[in-house]
Amino acid sequence: MEEFCEQVNLSPIATDFIQKMRKRFRKVARQTDQSFPRNEQVRIENGEVVIGKIKKK
């Protein structure tokens, strides 16, 4: 387990692992929130999230 965690840059200690994952998730959530106004594929209709198809270039 320790060798695997070292290879994927994760802590084998549960509390450290959870703390690192929470930090990563918060960062992704923040980036997602900040990009929402520019995202043409996602919108809110009648209080529900609607995800559209990605347009071909």
C-alpha positions, -999 to +999 in steps of 0.1 A: +000+000+000+028+024+009+046+018-024+014+023-044+006+056-025+042+068-032+038+060-069+006+080-072+017+108-049-009+101-021-004+097+016-009+062+031-021+079+063-059+082+061-062+116+077-036+131+054-052+114+024-086+128+032-072+163+038-054+162+004-086+149-014-108+176+002-083+203-009-083+189-045-121+187-046-124+223-033-100+235-060-119+218-087-153+230-074-139+266-073-126+263-108-159+249-120-179+277-103-156+304-118-160+289-153-198+285-152-207+320-166-185+313-197-197+277-202-221+275-231-230+239-226-243+241-191-273+262-180-300+263-153-336+260-164-365+259-139-340+253-111-324+223-128-290+219-144-291+212-181-260+200-199-260+204-237-240+187-264-205+201-271-206+220-304-182+207-331-156+232-344 
